[in-house]
Amino acid sequence: RDTRECTATMRARQGSKDPGRDLLINDSDARNADKTYGESHGQEVLRSSLAEVIAPPTSLAASENAPPVWLVHAACVGTQIMFGGGAIVGKLGVANFNPILFAMIRECVAGPLLLMIAFYREGFRPIARKDVGWFILSGMCLFSNQLGFIVGEKLSSAVIGSAWQPTQPIFSCVIAIILGWERATLYKLAGIIICFFGAAFMVTTSATEFGVIDVSTGDSAFAGNVLFFFNCLGTALYVIVSRRLLREYRPMTVTGWSYITASVQMCIVGMLINTSPGGVEFVCPPEDDQDDGPSCSAWDVPMSAVLPLAYWVAFNSIGAYLLMTWANCYADPSSVLGYTALQPLTSSTLTVVIVETGLYDLDEPGYNMIGGLLIGLGLYMLVLDLKEAQAKKHTSTDGALSALVAGALEHGSNNGNARQGLLEDAA
């Protein structure tokens, strides 16, 4: 429209002696102006669309201001430190306590609290019908993770449970690579493998004899290892599935609704196990010196389990999962779980503190703490991998957008030259 008005004004000022020719030129100018506007508008739409493809937001939160890299790492580290402390505290809590009842109380308290925190911080966000299945699946992953660890720790030991945890980033990395979400970089694979061997050395070797394997197993060890497998696989799948939900929901909302669905599943399974014949005997096998019944009651809550329950609700449930889901907005799934090797390191440190203060009589670590050096090296490689990935992402995005802008400007310049030539010919 602007081109058409300018052309008409020019004709009026020049006082053309050929009205028919002026009308023909005006029509031609209008068609060219419409064509130019359509091409320019198409270039603008293409530019915005290409920008979204080149740098797609991994989550709703990531589409806003991204936090510093160190803050994402701090969230991952804090998550695993809380879990590492929970391995020792949880073992003390379920020593004379039904682990199924422990998990039920934890879920039923933490789920509503997480949802209330999400409503307060992020506002009420109901689940869309199309996402109900995803939230149920996310809750199943949490359910598998938590039931597997609590019951597995009761049947086996905290040492075996800690040895399994560094497999979580391996599961998540393999799944993410299969889905095409991540690349198998040298730093990432080397960091995960080094962390795994460092953690395995720490939890499976003797504290008094360097490098000697010292792992005690019992009759329930196999069942405990199977449960630890589902514990670690469930955690990896939660990170993968929640990443899909984080595209449309805030991290606290995803955590809250996922935990609610997990608590419902935990209550159903807990009721079935506690009321079925042989269920309590399975999760609470008889002690060595007694063969006449389970080692714990189905519904009794000993006072010694109150503080461990409080720890697991406040730290392992609310604190750790809020941090994990938030970090999942900005880091790759394998990076989010790459710090699981910190769990045995935290457990060993906490054991020393508990023994030195005289609260409980636990086995102190010794030579096996050398595995912490390998864990530190592996974690450093994961930090380098995340920095390198973010640098490449920014470089590729800026380069592609610069080329797109240059092309659009060149196209606009060519259109401007053509329009000027048309006006000169008309004059």
Secondary structure, DSSP 8 states (H G I E B T S, - for coil): -HHHHHHHHHHHHHT-S-HHHHHHHHHHHHHHHHHHHHHHHHHHHHHHHHHHHHS--SSTGGGS----HHHHHHHHHHHHHHHHHHHHHHHHHTTTS-HHHHHHHHHHHHHHHHHHHHHHHH------GGGHHHHHHHHHHHHHHHHHHHHHHHHS-HHHHHHHGGGHHHHHHHHHHHHTSS---HHHHHHHHHHHHHHHHHHHB-SSSTT-B-----TTHHHHHHHHHHHHHHHHHHHHHHHHHTTTS-HHHHHHHHHHHHHHHHHHHHHHHHHSTTHHHHHS---TT--SS-SS-SS---GGGHHHHHHIIIIIIIIHHHHHHHHTTTS-HHHHHGGGGHHHHHHHHHHHHHHHHTSS------GGGGHHHHHHHHHHHHHHHHHHHHHHHHHHHHHHHHHHHHHHHHHHHHHHHHHHHHHHHH-
